[in-house]
Amino acid sequence: MATFTMVSLSNPPSGVAHQHCPKWRLRAASSASASSAAPGVDLTTLQSAIEKKDSGAVKEALDQLKEAGWAKKWSSQPYVSRRTTSLRELTTLGIKNAETLAVPSVRNDAAFLFTVVGTTGFIGLLAGQLPGDWGFFVPYLVGSISLVVLGVGSTSPGLLQAAISSFSSFFPDYQERIASHEAAHFLDIGKEHVNLIDQRLEKLIYSGQLDAKELDRLAVIAMAGLAAEGLKYDKVIGQSADLFTLQRFINRSKPQISKDQQQNLTRWAVLFAGSLIKNDKAMHEALISAMSNKATILECIEAIEKAA
């Protein structure tokens, strides 16, 4: 389970393209959901901490609930250091097309550009039948739309991401991919017990002083969404932002690791995250269902515990 907010590691900084998923806007818990826990379990303190956006209070509340026997999955995963990992292990785990996981998907971008070019071309062709000067100027103006889109896509692709994300919703698997991807991040944050808004961790990241242990934990969380998609789909769509996030963590770690070590860290993180997701399939599916129904953060936490 996560702290007060589900940090979407699939949402990159400005200028970084994300193939498929906008942020999941998880609402603060209501009083009704705070009273829906198992008999004898009081979630009021946790609810209050979530509403105040107090990460320390959320952690303390979850620790107390764990001691009381309710939040069993909070901080349930012991630390495991990285090891040498091969593509064969990823395939054995069930990751489809493991060798292409790091290849950015252009499905959504290509479909968007094809639609824009095709639509404007068709409209321009029809507009060419207009009488007089209209038959010249209108096709010219309509045709320039494609040139502008292609120009922006080549120089500042991040500016098109809002339009591409909206267009992507027409794909049948869009919502399902989002839910599976983001639920994996949410689930692994809690199991790895990483408080992504902890001031100490923030200082380590911004100062470039992440040690190997923190880097390993963050790598697993960063790769969780990619692993979830890889286990279910032949082609991963949302890996670009996840890989970019992992690279940012690597760049802010000490000591710096080599390119080969970075590749191995990525493979190991995907393997470890995928193993957690497979072992906790019921919780992952419960969380997907909750998030698809726009559940509050507290309701997502409850969904995980009920499925445990």
Stockholm file with secondary structure:
# STOCKHOLM 1.0

chainA/1-308         MATFTMVSLSNPPSGVAHQHCPKWRLRAASSASASSAAPGVDLTTLQSAIEKKDSGAVKEALDQLKEAGWAKKWSSQPYVSRRTTSLRELTTLGIKNAETLAVPSVRNDAAFLFTVVGTTGFIGLLAGQLPGDWGFFVPYLVGSISLVVLGVGSTSPGLLQAAISSFSSFFPDYQERIASHEAAHFLDIGKEHVNLIDQRLEKLIYSGQLDAKELDRLAVIAMAGLAAEGLKYDKVIGQSADLFTLQRFINRSKPQISKDQQQNLTRWAVLFAGSLIKNDKAMHEALISAMSNKATILECIEAIEKAA
#=GR chainA/1-308 SS CCSSSCCCTTSCSTTCCCSSCCCCCCCCCCHHHHTCSSTTCCCHHHHHHHHHTCHHHHHHHHHHHHHTTSCTTTTCSCCCCCCCCCHHHHHHHTCTTGGGTTSCCCHHHHHHHHHHHHHHHHHHHHHTTSSTTHHHHHHHHHHHHHHHHHHHHHHCGGGGHHHHHHHHTTSTTHHHHHHHHHHHHHHHHHHTTCCTTCHHHHHHHHTTCBCHHHHHHHHHHHHHHHHHHHHHCSSCSSHHHHHHHHHHHHHTBSSCCCHHHHHHHHHHHHHHHHHHHHHTHHHHHHHHHHHHTTCCHHHHHHHHHHHC
#=GC SS_cons         CCSSSCCCTTSCSTTCCCSSCCCCCCCCCCHHHHTCSSTTCCCHHHHHHHHHTCHHHHHHHHHHHHHTTSCTTTTCSCCCCCCCCCHHHHHHHTCTTGGGTTSCCCHHHHHHHHHHHHHHHHHHHHHTTSSTTHHHHHHHHHHHHHHHHHHHHHHCGGGGHHHHHHHHTTSTTHHHHHHHHHHHHHHHHHHTTCCTTCHHHHHHHHTTCBCHHHHHHHHHHHHHHHHHHHHHCSSCSSHHHHHHHHHHHHHTBSSCCCHHHHHHHHHHHHHHHHHHHHHTHHHHHHHHHHHHTTCCHHHHHHHHHHHC
//
